[in-house]
Amino acid sequence: MGTSSSRIVNVHEAKTNFSRLIDAAHSGEIIVVAKGGRPWARLVPLEPSSPKRQPGVWSGVITLPPPEVLLEPLPEEELAALDEPLL
């Protein structure tokens, strides 16, 4: 997206030019909408969405142990380590 600049518009101008304003917001501009001369709302660009998950990407790359191994109780030393502070 573009650079982040800001401008203030009144409600009437925002209604008249809404399409242009959301395009400007999408390009990185911050649009402040004023009502009665006071800032009231803000149009800002959305954060980029995270990529969609793709099942099976790691298929053949990693191999998990069978469920019975994953569900075995942890050894005593690992259980004790969980109670220790990290820092």
C-alpha positions in Angstrom: 0.0 0.0 0.0 1.1 3.6 -0.3 2.3 6.2 2.1 0.4 7.1 5.2 -0.9 10.7 5.1 -4.0 12.2 6.7 -6.8 14.5 5.7 -10.0 15.7 7.3 -13.3 15.8 5.5 -16.8 16.8 6.7 -19.7 14.4 6.6 -21.3 16.0 3.5 -18.0 15.7 1.6 -17.6 12.1 2.8 -21.1 11.1 1.6 -20.5 12.9 -1.8 -17.0 11.4 -2.4 -17.2 8.1 -0.5 -15.9 5.9 -3.3 -12.9 8.2 -3.8 -12.3 8.3 -0.1 -12.3 4.6 0.4 -9.9 4.3 -2.6 -7.6 6.8 -0.9 -7.8 4.8 2.3 -7.0 1.6 0.5 -3.9 3.4 -0.9 -2.7 4.2 2.6 -4.2 7.6 3.3 -6.0 8.1 6.6 -9.3 9.9 6.2 -10.8 11.6 9.3 -14.5 12.4 9.0 -15.6 15.4 11.0 -19.1 16.1 12.2 -19.9 19.6 13.4 -16.2 20.5 12.9 -15.0 17.8 15.3 -13.3 14.5 14.3 -15.9 11.8 14.4 -14.7 8.7 12.5 -11.6 7.5 10.7 -11.2 5.6 7.4 -8.0 3.6 7.4 -6.5 0.9 5.2 -7.2 -2.7 6.2 -4.3 -4.8 7.4 -3.2 -7.3 4.7 -5.0 -10.6 5.2 -3.0 -13.6 6.2 -2.7 -16.3 3.6 -5.3 -19.1 3.6 -4.2 -22.4 5.1 -3.6 -25.2 2.7 -4.1 -28.7 4.1 -1.4 -31.2 3.2 1.4 -28.7 2.6 3.7 -30.6 5.0 2.6 -34.0 3.7 5.6 -36.1 3.0 7.9 -33.5 4.6 7.3 -34.4 8.2 6.0 -37.6 9.8 4.2 -37.6 13.1 4.4 -40.5 15.5 1.2 -42.7 15.9 -1.5 -41.3 18.2 -0.7 -43.8 21.0 2.9 -42.4 21.2 1.6 -38.8 21.2 -0.8 -39.6 24.0 1.8 -41.2 26.3 2.3 -39.4 29.7 5.3 -37.1 29.7 8.4 -38.2 31.6 8.8 -36.9 35.2 11.7 -34.5 34.3 9.6 -32.9 31.5 6.6 -32.5 33.8 8.9 -30.9 36.4 10.3 -28.5 33.8 6.8 -27.2 33.1 6.6 -25.8 36.6 9.9 -23.9 36.3 9.9 -20.2 35.2 10.9 -19.5 31.6 13.2 -16.5 32.5 
